[in-house]
Amino acid sequence: MVDGQLRWLGAAELLAGKLPLVPRLWSGPFALETVLALADGRETFSGRELHLREGVVVRPVAERYSPVTGGRAIAKVVSGAYLTREGGTEYE
C-alpha cells in the first residue's frame, strides 16, 4: 500500500529479470497521432522485425482507476494492418 491505497506493480518491478519484457516504444504526453503511428509497422520484440506489429498498449504514467473500464486505465490500439491481414488465425 502507498498512502493508504493499493497500487499495481509495473511489469519490470514484478518480474525483475525473470521473463523478457516487451519493449517500451515511447513515453511522454498522450498524442493520438503518435500512438496511431506507433501501432503500425513491424514488431520490435525479436529485434529482427519479422512480423506485423499487432498494436500498442497505452498506459498512464501513474496507474489510476478508469470509470470507463471499471478498473485500471489501460487501452490497446490495434494496428489496421494487423486487423486486415490475410490469413488471420485468431478465430480458428
Secondary structure, 3 states (H helix, E strand, C coil): CECCECCCCCHHHHHCCCCCCCCCCCCCCCCHHHHHHHHCCECCCCCCCCCECCEEEECCCCCCEECCCCEECCEEEECHHHHCCCCCCCCC
